[in-house]
Amino acid sequence: MQPPTNIRKWTELKGIAAVSLDTGKKVGTIEDFYFEPQTGSIYAFQVKTGLFGHHALPLAHIKAIGIDAITFDSEKSLAKEEKGSHLATLPLASILNQYRVLSEGGTVVGTIGNILLDVVDSTQVLLAGFELAGGLREKLTGHHHMFGANQVASYGHDVIVIPDAVAQTLQ
């Protein structure tokens, strides 16, 4: 069974071009995303605009999320990552790829290998789920154990906690 076409793996989106439609210019590449753990919604993509430059691209300004690029209105849509802003309070997804998955009973199930995003439309992107990192067999077959973002009991400092029943299905 094929996954729905609106589900995209983060590894498919990371590194694609960010293109401003008013100038047709590639302003950078998609580097990360800001998300709200309580709702699972993506607030903005982080765009690498130079050697050390980063800006936030709020979803409200995105026109399309394509295979090769994310397009948006204008470079004026890019926001600075400033301390004290709402953006500064949101975690970046890159931290999730370092998280361990822990059952409520205290058993380590694995580590996050990839993040699944539900691209409902260009202005609404949600955390859909997580793939566990696998061993050689999973890499060769392309089949990784997954669980839904709605099955997460809590996000800790360096772990994602899932119910024991979900953990048992992943073993």
N, C-alpha and C positions, 0 to 999 in steps of 0.2 A: 504494500500500500504506500503510495507516494504522500509525503507531507503536503499540507495545503500550500498553495503558491504564495500566500501572504506571510508564511513563516520563513525568516531568513536567519542564517547563522551569522553571528557577529564576525567570524573570520571571513565571511564573504563581503562584508561592508567595510571593515577596517582597511584603510589604505586607498579606498577609491577617491576619485577627484571630487572636490567641492567647486562647483562652477556657478559664477554669478551670471544670471540671465541678461541683465542690463548691458553688460560689456562682453559677454561670451568668454570671459576670462576664467581660467582655473586659478583660484585664489589659494588653494592648498589641498590637503588630503585629510580625510576623516581619520582621526587618531583615537578617539574615545567617545564615551557618552555619559551624560549626567542623568541619574535616575532617582526616582522617589521610592524608597523601599516600601513605604506604607501602601502605596497604590500600584506599584509596579510599572508606573508610566515613565517614559523617557521624556525629559524636559528639553534637552538640547544635545547636539553633537559637538564634540570638541574638534576644531579644525586646526591642524598644524599649518601655519601660514609662512613659516620661514625656518631658519636654522633653530631658533629658540622661541619663536613666537607661536602663541596659541590664542584662539578666539573661540567663543561659544556661538553656535548657530542654533537659535531657538527653533523648535519644530514649527511654530506659527509662521515662519518665513520660508519654509521649504515648499517648493513647487512639486518636486518629484524625487522619489528614491528609485533610481534605476540600477541596472546591472553594473554600469561602468562609472556612474557619477551621481551625486546628489546635486540637484539644481535648486537655486534660491533666487529671490528677487534682486538683491543688490548687495554690494559689499557693505553698505550702511546697515544691513541686517545683522552683521557680525557684532557681537558684544564682547567687551573686554572682560577678562576673568578678574574681577575686583574683590578684594576682601570686604566682608561685611554685606555683600549682596546675597540675594536668595540663592544664586548659583553657587556661591562659596559654601553654603550649608549642605549641598547635595553631594553624595559620593560619586566618584567616577567608576565606571564598570571595570576598569583595568584591575581594581583591587579584588574583584570577584574571581578572577582567574587564578588567584593565589589562595583562595579559600578552600578549606576542607569541608566535607559534608559530614555532619554528625547526626546520629539518631538521637531522639529525645532520651533514649535509654543509655546514651554515652558511648556508642560504638561508632568509630570512624568508618564511613562507608566508602570514601574515596575523595578525590579532589575534582574541582570544576575544570572541565576541559574546553567547554565552549558555552556560549550563551545563545539562546534562541530568542529571536525578537518577532513579535507579531506586528507586521507593517499593515495596519488596518487601512490607513491612507497616509499621505505624506505629512499630515499634521497630527497623526495619532499613532504612536509606536509604543508598544507595551512589552514588558518582559514576559515571554511566553513559557520559558523553561530553561533547563540546564542539561548539558551533556556531561557525563562523568568522563574524566580522562581515563584512557584504557591502556592496556598493555599491547604487545605486538599483535595478538590475535584481533583485537578491536581495530587497530590501525590497518591491518591487512584486509579485513572484511568490511570496514567502514561502518560497522554496527556498534554503537555506543549506548550504554544504559542512559535513560533520560528520565527526568521528573519535571512536573509542571511548576511554574512560579507560584501558582495558587496552592501548592502543596508545602511551601516553605512555612515552617512554624515561626521562625525568627531569623534575622540577620544579626550575627554577633560581630565581634571585633575582627576575627579571622576565621570564622566558621559560619556555615549556613546550617541551621538546625531543621531537620525534617522529622515527621512522626515515625515511630517504630514500624508501623504497618507499611509505610512507603519504603523505608529502608530495607525491609524484608523482600520487597519486590525487585530491588536492585541487586540483590546478592545472587 
